[in-house]
Amino acid sequence: MALSDGTIATGVLVSVTLSFPCFLYGAWIMIDADEVTWGVLTHHLKFIATGLTLTTVPLLGWMLPRLVEQLNGFAAIHAFLGLQAYAMLAFGFTGIVRVFRAKWEHDLYHDYDEDVLLDEIGSDRLQFFRRRIRIGVFGYVFFWILAYLVGVARYLMKYWLVS
């Protein structure tokens, strides 16, 4: 027995909705930490990876394959905003890799030294990469929320407000 389109859409909505608390808690872990040790980083990444999985699996498995057949104005806006979110995530990731590598090379995840500033280690452009992370994360969340709201509106119009 195949699941109906509405049932799958509801499951996708629930999955994507559940990703947001994961993102918020993952962000809170980093904001609340006085020292970003390896344990803090991996704890943070567990929630971020869970949130990304809850969003990306439905995107790749259900939304993307159906995009062309239902491409109308709302679907195009939803897809554009979602694409912008992932582009911002990729932008931020370029900074994450550099900061991670610098901290790893100086053993600041295992032997945290609060007197060592990130600006003093690795590249002289580490502040630049930290800004990239902030811009990328903020941009991802901003566009994710917009795409989510458009997606919820599409869901309501297609599955709830049907006459």
C-alpha positions as CSV (number, residue, x, y, z in Angstrom):
1,M,0.0,0.0,0.0
2,A,1.5,3.3,-1.1
3,L,1.2,6.3,1.1
4,S,-0.8,9.3,-0.1
5,D,0.8,12.5,-1.2
6,G,-0.8,14.3,1.8
7,T,0.6,11.7,4.3
8,I,4.1,12.1,2.9
9,A,3.8,15.9,2.9
10,T,2.7,15.8,6.5
11,G,5.7,13.6,7.4
12,V,8.0,16.0,5.6
13,L,6.5,19.0,7.4
14,V,7.0,17.3,10.8
15,S,10.6,16.3,9.9
16,V,11.5,19.8,8.8
17,T,9.7,21.4,11.8
18,L,11.7,19.1,14.2
19,S,15.0,20.3,12.7
20,F,14.6,23.8,14.0
21,P,14.8,23.0,17.7
22,C,18.0,21.0,16.9
23,F,19.5,24.1,15.2
24,L,18.5,26.3,18.1
25,Y,19.9,24.0,20.8
26,G,23.1,23.4,18.7
27,A,23.6,27.2,18.6
28,W,22.8,27.5,22.3
29,I,25.5,25.0,23.1
30,M,28.2,27.1,21.4
31,I,26.8,30.4,22.7
32,D,26.7,29.1,26.3
33,A,30.1,27.5,26.3
34,D,32.9,29.5,27.9
35,E,35.5,27.1,26.4
36,V,34.9,25.5,23.0
37,T,36.6,22.1,23.7
38,W,36.4,19.0,21.5
39,G,33.6,17.7,23.7
40,V,31.6,20.9,23.3
41,L,32.2,21.0,19.6
42,T,31.1,17.3,19.0
43,H,28.0,17.8,21.3
44,H,27.1,20.9,19.2
45,L,27.7,19.0,15.9
46,K,25.4,16.1,17.0
47,F,22.4,18.5,17.1
48,I,23.4,20.4,14.0
49,A,23.9,17.2,12.0
50,T,20.5,15.9,13.2
51,G,18.8,19.2,12.2
52,L,20.5,19.1,8.8
53,T,19.5,15.5,8.3
54,L,15.9,16.2,9.2
55,T,15.8,18.9,6.6
56,T,18.1,17.5,3.9
57,V,16.7,14.0,3.6
58,P,13.2,15.1,2.8
59,L,14.6,17.7,0.5
60,L,16.6,15.2,-1.5
61,G,14.1,12.3,-1.2
62,W,10.8,14.0,-1.8
63,M,10.9,17.7,-2.5
64,L,13.5,17.8,-5.2
65,P,12.3,14.9,-7.4
66,R,8.8,16.5,-7.5
67,L,10.0,20.1,-8.1
68,V,9.7,20.2,-11.9
69,E,6.2,18.6,-12.1
70,Q,4.8,21.2,-9.7
71,L,6.9,24.2,-10.5
72,N,4.6,27.2,-10.0
73,G,5.2,30.6,-8.4
74,F,5.0,29.4,-4.8
75,A,7.2,26.3,-5.5
76,A,9.8,28.4,-7.3
77,I,9.9,30.9,-4.3
78,H,10.2,27.9,-1.9
79,A,13.0,26.3,-4.0
80,F,14.8,29.7,-4.4
81,L,14.8,30.4,-0.7
82,G,15.9,26.9,0.2
83,L,18.7,27.1,-2.3
84,Q,19.8,30.4,-0.8
85,A,19.8,28.7,2.7
86,Y,22.1,25.9,1.5
87,A,24.3,28.4,-0.4
88,M,24.8,30.4,2.9
89,L,25.6,27.1,4.7
90,A,28.3,26.4,2.1
91,F,29.6,29.9,2.5
92,G,29.9,29.5,6.3
93,F,31.4,26.1,5.9
94,T,34.5,27.6,4.1
95,G,35.2,29.5,7.3
96,I,34.4,26.6,9.6
97,V,37.0,24.5,7.9
98,R,39.8,27.1,8.4
99,V,39.0,27.8,12.0
100,F,38.7,24.1,12.8
101,R,42.0,23.4,11.2
102,A,43.8,26.3,13.1
103,K,42.4,25.2,16.4
104,W,43.2,21.5,15.7
105,E,46.8,22.4,14.7
106,H,47.3,24.3,18.0
107,D,45.5,21.5,20.1
108,L,43.0,24.0,21.4
109,Y,40.2,21.4,21.4
110,H,42.0,19.1,23.8
111,D,44.2,21.5,25.7
112,Y,42.1,24.6,25.8
113,D,44.1,27.8,26.7
114,E,41.9,30.8,27.1
115,D,44.9,33.1,26.8
116,V,45.5,32.0,23.2
117,L,43.3,34.2,20.9
118,L,42.1,32.8,17.6
119,D,43.6,35.8,15.9
120,E,47.1,34.8,17.1
121,I,47.0,31.3,15.7
122,G,47.0,30.0,12.1
123,S,46.2,32.3,9.4
124,D,46.4,36.1,9.9
125,R,42.9,36.0,8.2
126,L,41.2,33.9,10.9
127,Q,38.9,36.8,11.9
128,F,37.8,37.0,8.3
129,F,36.9,33.3,8.4
130,R,35.1,33.6,11.7
131,R,33.0,36.4,10.1
132,R,32.3,34.0,7.3
133,I,30.9,31.5,9.7
134,R,28.7,34.1,11.4
135,I,27.4,35.4,8.1
136,G,26.8,31.8,6.8
137,V,25.0,30.6,9.9
138,F,22.9,33.8,10.1
139,G,22.1,33.6,6.4
140,Y,21.2,29.9,6.5
141,V,18.8,30.4,9.4
142,F,17.3,33.5,7.8
143,F,16.6,31.8,4.5
144,W,15.7,28.5,6.1
145,I,12.9,30.3,8.1
146,L,11.7,32.0,5.0
147,A,11.7,28.8,3.0
148,Y,10.0,27.0,5.9
149,L,7.2,29.6,6.0
150,V,6.6,29.4,2.3
151,G,6.6,25.6,2.5
152,V,4.1,25.7,5.4
153,A,1.9,28.1,3.3
154,R,2.1,25.7,0.3
155,Y,1.3,22.7,2.5
156,L,-1.8,24.5,4.0
157,M,-3.0,25.6,0.6
158,K,-2.6,22.2,-1.0
159,Y,-3.6,19.8,1.7
160,W,-5.8,21.8,4.2
161,L,-7.5,24.5,2.3
162,V,-8.7,22.2,-0.5
163,S,-12.4,22.6,-1.2
